[in-house]
């Protein structure tokens, strides 16, 4: 994370569509000195076929298919196996928990 910086990423969905993502953080403060701030991440994405229209896509490798990060629509509905970023197990899948073994993904399932 790089608060305030604009970050770009090329990603591929399970259906094969590739997107260019632009993200940055924004802060919201209420009150005076010492009040807690809230920080949010805002991300916008568009299909990679429109990347030539985005100034933020300059320098993003759009040609190499291996340059895209594999993502899903959300952890609970994503069928990607062995995802290191998975925050929740997929819905309707049985978890396979072995307390003596640590796998690549935090949630192993019968996918």
N, CA, C and O of each residue as an XYZ file, in Angstrom:
444
protein
N       0.836     -1.177      0.000
C       0.000      0.000      0.000
C       0.877      1.235      0.000
O       1.917      1.285      0.658
N       0.447      2.202     -0.733
C       1.167      3.468     -0.848
C       0.152      4.596     -0.756
O      -0.310      5.089     -1.785
N      -0.207      5.015      0.455
C      -1.251      6.032      0.600
C      -1.010      7.259     -0.273
O       0.078      7.835     -0.281
N      -2.049      7.642     -1.003
C      -1.993      8.819     -1.858
C      -1.425      8.578     -3.240
O      -1.629      9.396     -4.136
N      -0.718      7.480     -3.437
C      -0.119      7.191     -4.743
C      -1.154      6.558     -5.662
O      -2.035      5.825     -5.212
N      -1.042      6.846     -6.940
C      -1.904      6.215     -7.941
C      -1.202      4.948     -8.409
O      -0.076      4.999     -8.903
N      -1.866      3.824     -8.252
C      -1.307      2.525     -8.630
C      -2.098      1.948     -9.791
O      -3.313      2.123     -9.871
N      -1.411      1.265    -10.685
C      -2.075      0.613    -11.815
C      -1.786     -0.884    -11.769
O      -0.754     -1.319    -11.257
N      -2.712     -1.658    -12.311
C      -2.539     -3.107    -12.347
C      -3.313     -3.674    -13.523
O      -4.418     -3.230    -13.832
N      -2.722     -4.648    -14.162
C      -3.389     -5.411    -15.210
C      -3.888     -6.697    -14.565
O      -3.133     -7.369    -13.863
N      -5.148     -7.045    -14.791
C      -5.701     -8.246    -14.164
C      -6.580     -9.011    -15.145
O      -7.102     -8.455    -16.111
N      -6.728    -10.312    -14.865
C      -7.557    -11.164    -15.713
C      -8.594    -11.873    -14.863
O      -8.283    -12.460    -13.827
N      -9.839    -11.804    -15.326
C     -10.961    -12.450    -14.648
C     -11.027    -13.925    -15.061
O     -10.416    -14.311    -16.057
N     -11.760    -14.752    -14.310
C     -11.882    -16.168    -14.662
C     -12.442    -16.414    -16.064
O     -12.144    -17.444    -16.668
N     -13.243    -15.490    -16.591
C     -13.799    -15.671    -17.938
C     -12.832    -15.245    -19.040
O     -13.177    -15.297    -20.220
N     -11.621    -14.824    -18.664
C     -10.599    -14.471    -19.645
C     -10.504    -12.988    -19.966
O      -9.544    -12.561    -20.606
N     -11.478    -12.197    -19.538
C     -11.408    -10.758    -19.810
C     -10.282    -10.130    -18.997
O     -10.065    -10.475    -17.835
N      -9.570     -9.198    -19.634
C      -8.443     -8.527    -19.001
C      -8.800     -7.065    -18.771
O      -9.395     -6.415    -19.630
N      -8.430     -6.560    -17.601
C      -8.757     -5.192    -17.208
C      -7.509     -4.436    -16.774
O      -6.551     -5.029    -16.278
N      -7.531     -3.125    -16.965
C      -6.538     -2.226    -16.390
C      -7.227     -1.542    -15.214
O      -8.315     -0.985    -15.358
N      -6.582     -1.589    -14.050
C      -7.134     -0.987    -12.837
C      -6.289      0.196    -12.411
O      -5.063      0.170    -12.519
N      -6.948      1.228    -11.930
C      -6.301      2.416    -11.383
C      -6.841      2.566     -9.966
O      -8.054      2.551     -9.760
N      -5.950      2.710     -8.989
C      -6.403      2.803     -7.597
C      -5.568      3.819     -6.825
O      -4.394      4.041     -7.122
N      -6.190      4.418     -5.844
C      -5.487      5.285     -4.893
C      -6.310      5.371     -3.618
O      -7.482      4.996     -3.586
N      -5.677      5.866     -2.581
C      -6.385      6.036     -1.317
C      -6.892      7.468     -1.189
O      -6.328      8.397     -1.767
N      -7.953      7.625     -0.432
C      -8.469      8.946     -0.076
C      -8.714      8.938      1.433
O      -9.085      7.916      2.009
N      -8.500     10.090      2.059
C      -8.703     10.220      3.498
C      -9.928     11.062      3.784
O     -10.279     11.962      3.022
N     -10.564     10.754      4.887
C     -11.697     11.560      5.342
C     -11.493     11.826      6.828
O     -11.348     10.899      7.626
N     -11.486     13.097      7.182
C     -11.348     13.489      8.592
C     -12.565     14.289      9.006
O     -13.129     15.056      8.226
N     -12.948     14.095     10.230
C     -14.044     14.863     10.790
C     -13.583     15.377     12.146
O     -13.086     14.605     12.967
N     -13.737     16.635     12.380
C     -13.327     17.190     13.659
C     -11.939     17.803     13.584
O     -11.409     18.039     12.498
N     -11.362     18.054     14.735
C     -10.078     18.736     14.809
C      -8.915     17.793     15.020
O      -8.992     16.594     14.750
N      -7.847     18.368     15.506
C      -6.610     17.633     15.742
C      -6.862     16.444     16.668
O      -7.587     16.555     17.657
N      -6.266     15.330     16.341
C      -6.374     14.146     17.180
C      -7.577     13.269     16.903
O      -7.689     12.175     17.455
N      -8.477     13.737     16.054
C      -9.614     12.883     15.718
C      -9.158     11.825     14.726
O      -8.301     12.090     13.883
N      -9.713     10.656     14.819
C      -9.268      9.599     13.905
C      -9.637      9.906     12.459
O     -10.683     10.487     12.169
N      -8.756      9.500     11.573
C      -9.048      9.654     10.150
C      -9.501      8.305      9.610
O      -9.183      7.252     10.162
N     -10.236      8.368      8.537
C     -10.649      7.143      7.850
C     -10.004      7.160      6.474
O     -10.005      8.184      5.790
N      -9.458      6.030      6.077
C      -8.815      5.926      4.775
C      -9.538      4.866      3.955
O      -9.841      3.778      4.445
N      -9.806      5.201      2.714
C     -10.509      4.307      1.802
C      -9.670      4.104      0.550
O      -8.912      4.990      0.154
N      -9.804      2.958     -0.062
C      -9.198      2.704     -1.368
C     -10.291      2.842     -2.420
O     -11.375      2.275     -2.284
N      -9.995      3.590     -3.454
C     -10.925      3.771     -4.564
C     -10.254      3.192     -5.800
O      -9.115      3.539     -6.110
N     -10.950      2.314     -6.502
C     -10.387      1.682     -7.694
C     -11.378      1.773     -8.846
O     -12.586      1.623     -8.661
N     -10.852      2.017    -10.017
C     -11.642      2.036    -11.246
C     -10.967      1.111    -12.236
O      -9.739      1.073    -12.324
N     -11.760      0.370    -12.977
C     -11.189     -0.535    -13.960
C     -11.895     -0.425    -15.288
O     -13.073     -0.072    -15.355
N     -11.166     -0.730    -16.346
C     -11.777     -0.798    -17.670
C     -11.115     -1.933    -18.438
O      -9.988     -2.327    -18.139
N     -11.821     -2.446    -19.419
C     -11.263     -3.538    -20.212
C      -9.974     -3.081    -20.878
O      -9.861     -1.939    -21.324
N      -9.012     -3.980    -20.939
C      -7.690     -3.645    -21.464
C      -7.741     -3.187    -22.918
O      -6.837     -2.484    -23.369
N      -8.768     -3.565    -23.651
C      -8.849     -3.145    -25.052
C      -9.010     -1.630    -25.184
O      -8.791     -1.079    -26.263
N      -9.389     -0.953    -24.102
C      -9.506      0.508    -24.111
C      -8.305      1.188    -23.456
O      -8.316      2.405    -23.269
N      -7.286      0.435    -23.110
C      -6.149      0.974    -22.362
C      -5.414      2.080    -23.105
O      -4.824      2.954    -22.471
N      -5.436      2.063    -24.437
C      -4.734      3.109    -25.186
C      -5.347      4.488    -24.940
O      -4.730      5.499    -25.276
N      -6.536      4.547    -24.367
C      -7.206      5.816    -24.056
C      -6.876      6.320    -22.646
O      -7.279      7.422    -22.272
N      -6.151      5.525    -21.870
C      -5.852      5.876    -20.480
C      -4.399      6.300    -20.323
O      -3.488      5.548    -20.668
N      -4.188      7.481    -19.812
C      -2.824      7.931    -19.566
C      -2.149      7.047    -18.513
O      -0.936      6.847    -18.565
N      -2.911      6.524    -17.572
C      -2.341      5.699    -16.515
C      -1.926      4.311    -16.999
O      -1.257      3.587    -16.261
N      -2.297      3.928    -18.198
C      -1.907      2.625    -18.732
C      -0.525      2.662    -19.376
O       0.016      1.617    -19.738
N       0.049      3.846    -19.521
C       1.402      3.926    -20.092
C       2.364      3.183    -19.176
O       2.367      3.386    -17.962
N       3.169      2.331    -19.767
C       4.124      1.550    -18.999
C       3.580      0.226    -18.491
O       4.337     -0.580    -17.951
N       2.287     -0.016    -18.649
C       1.696     -1.296    -18.246
C       1.868     -2.275    -19.402
O       1.503     -1.963    -20.536
N       2.416     -3.452    -19.129
C       2.638     -4.456    -20.168
C       1.299     -5.074    -20.557
O       0.770     -5.930    -19.847
N       0.763     -4.638    -21.677
C      -0.542     -5.111    -22.136
C      -0.440     -6.294    -23.094
O      -1.452     -6.899    -23.446
N       0.771     -6.622    -23.515
C       0.962     -7.650    -24.540
C       1.210     -9.031    -23.936
O       0.663    -10.023    -24.416
N       2.028     -9.101    -22.893
C       2.388    -10.379    -22.284
C       1.213    -10.921    -21.471
O       0.814    -10.295    -20.488
N       0.648    -12.069    -21.854
C      -0.500    -12.607    -21.111
C      -0.156    -12.973    -19.666
O      -1.044    -13.007    -18.815
N       1.112    -13.246    -19.379
C       1.519    -13.586    -18.016
C       1.683    -12.355    -17.128
O       1.905    -12.491    -15.924
N       1.576    -11.160    -17.701
C       1.721     -9.929    -16.916
C       0.475     -9.635    -16.091
O       0.540     -8.866    -15.133
N      -0.643    -10.226    -16.442
C      -1.902     -9.958    -15.736
C      -1.985    -10.773    -14.450
O      -1.647    -11.957    -14.425
N      -2.436    -10.125    -13.391
C      -2.706    -10.794    -12.126
C      -4.071    -11.466    -12.226
O      -5.043    -10.847    -12.658
N      -4.140    -12.724    -11.830
C      -5.406    -13.454    -11.885
C      -6.266    -13.044    -10.699
O      -5.840    -13.161     -9.550
N      -7.489    -12.557    -10.976
C      -8.402    -12.111     -9.925
C      -9.775    -12.730    -10.145
O     -10.001    -13.424    -11.136
N     -10.685    -12.475     -9.219
C     -12.068    -12.912     -9.343
C     -13.000    -11.801     -8.908
O     -12.549    -10.751     -8.450
N     -14.291    -12.023     -9.046
C     -15.287    -11.002     -8.708
C     -15.431    -10.810     -7.203
O     -15.957     -9.787     -6.766
N     -14.990    -11.739     -6.430
C     -15.064    -11.680     -4.969
C     -14.755    -13.057     -4.431
O     -15.111    -14.062     -5.048
N     -14.106    -13.115     -3.304
C     -13.635    -14.395     -2.779
C     -14.726    -15.453     -2.651
O     -14.500    -16.620     -2.974
N     -15.886    -15.059     -2.189
C     -16.936    -16.049     -1.938
C     -17.532    -16.629     -3.210
O     -18.122    -17.708     -3.169
N     -17.397    -15.948     -4.329
C     -17.959    -16.448     -5.586
C     -16.880    -16.819     -6.599
O     -17.199    -17.200     -7.725
N     -15.623    -16.715     -6.220
C     -14.517    -16.993     -7.142
C     -14.104    -18.458     -7.055
O     -13.964    -19.010     -5.963
N     -13.912    -19.077     -8.206
C     -13.504    -20.479     -8.264
C     -12.003    -20.667     -8.441
O     -11.544    -21.797     -8.611
N     -11.233    -19.591     -8.404
C      -9.785    -19.743     -8.586
C      -9.202    -20.521     -7.406
O      -9.383    -20.149     -6.247
N      -8.507    -21.594     -7.723
C      -7.847    -22.395     -6.693
C      -6.474    -21.792     -6.404
O      -5.901    -21.109     -7.253
N      -5.958    -22.039     -5.228
C      -4.615    -21.604     -4.835
C      -4.394    -20.105     -4.979
O      -3.349    -19.677     -5.468
N      -5.359    -19.313     -4.562
C      -5.223    -17.859     -4.597
C      -4.677    -17.383     -3.259
O      -5.321    -17.567     -2.226
N      -3.502    -16.777     -3.267
C      -2.871    -16.314     -2.030
C      -3.595    -15.119     -1.428
O      -3.385    -14.805     -0.256
N      -4.435    -14.450     -2.196
C      -5.141    -13.267     -1.716
C      -6.548    -13.580     -1.210
O      -7.273    -12.670     -0.807
N      -6.934    -14.825     -1.224
C      -8.296    -15.187     -0.829
C      -8.544    -14.813      0.629
O      -7.806    -15.226      1.524
N      -9.597    -14.022      0.851
C      -9.950    -13.590      2.201
C     -11.056    -14.449      2.811
O     -11.194    -14.503      4.033
N     -11.837    -15.115      1.977
C     -12.941    -15.956      2.438
C     -12.973    -17.224      1.599
O     -12.599    -17.199      0.427
N     -13.413    -18.328      2.183
C     -13.565    -19.542      1.382
C     -14.732    -19.376      0.411
O     -15.655    -18.610      0.685
N     -14.703    -20.081     -0.716
C     -15.815    -19.992     -1.658
C     -17.097    -20.575     -1.062
O     -17.056    -21.557     -0.320
N     -18.229    -19.963     -1.393
C     -19.525    -20.436     -0.906
C     -19.818    -21.837     -1.428
O     -19.519    -22.155     -2.579
N     -20.393    -22.655     -0.589
C     -20.826    -23.978     -1.010
C     -19.712    -24.989     -1.163
O     -19.951    -26.092     -1.653
N     -18.509    -24.648     -0.762
C     -17.390    -25.593     -0.874
C     -17.006    -26.082      0.513
O     -17.101    -25.340      1.490
N     -16.580    -27.308      0.593
C     -16.126    -27.873      1.849
C     -14.672    -27.497      2.070
O     -13.824    -27.711      1.203
N     -14.392    -26.935      3.235
C     -13.008    -26.593      3.552
C     -12.231    -27.848      3.895
O     -12.747    -28.755      4.549
N     -10.992    -27.892      3.451
C     -10.099    -28.992      3.781
C      -9.033    -28.428      4.709
O      -8.096    -27.769      4.260
N      -9.177    -28.687      5.999
C      -8.267    -28.123      6.989
C      -7.364    -29.221      7.517
O      -7.829    -30.234      8.040
N      -6.059    -29.002      7.369
C      -5.058    -29.906      7.926
C      -4.157    -29.051      8.809
O      -3.331    -28.291      8.303
N      -4.311    -29.171     10.119
C      -3.564    -28.316     11.041
C      -2.066    -28.595     11.028
O      -1.299    -27.848     11.634
N      -1.638    -29.652     10.352
C      -0.220    -29.988     10.275
C       0.420    -29.580      8.954
O       1.596    -29.857      8.718
N      -0.337    -28.936      8.114
C       0.185    -28.569      6.800
C      -0.289    -27.167      6.444
O      -1.437    -26.796      6.688
N       0.618    -26.405      5.866
C       0.270    -25.057      5.421
C       0.411    -25.019      3.906
O       1.468    -25.335      3.359
N      -0.664    -24.630      3.241
C      -0.642    -24.561      1.787
C      -0.379    -23.156      1.284
O      -0.166    -22.227      2.063
N      -0.397    -23.019     -0.026
C      -0.168    -21.724     -0.661
C      -1.312    -20.771     -0.367
O      -1.092    -19.601     -0.053
N      -2.523    -21.269     -0.469
C      -3.710    -20.440     -0.238
C      -4.172    -20.603      1.210
O      -4.073    -21.695      1.769
N      -4.676    -19.526      1.823
C      -5.122    -19.641      3.207
C      -6.360    -20.509      3.392
O      -6.615    -20.991      4.495
N      -7.134    -20.716      2.325
C      -8.340    -21.537      2.397
C      -8.264    -22.618      1.332
O      -8.497    -22.351      0.153
N      -7.942    -23.823      1.737
C      -7.980    -24.938      0.797
C      -9.410    -25.456      0.758
O     -10.080    -25.548      1.786
N      -9.863    -25.790     -0.432
C     -11.224    -26.311     -0.554
C     -11.249    -27.390     -1.615
O     -10.297    -27.559     -2.378
N     -12.338    -28.108     -1.650
C     -12.502    -29.157     -2.642
C     -12.883    -28.584     -3.990
O     -13.922    -28.944     -4.542
N     -12.077    -27.716     -4.518
C     -12.357    -27.068     -5.795
C     -11.871    -27.980     -6.860
O     -11.989    -27.665     -8.044
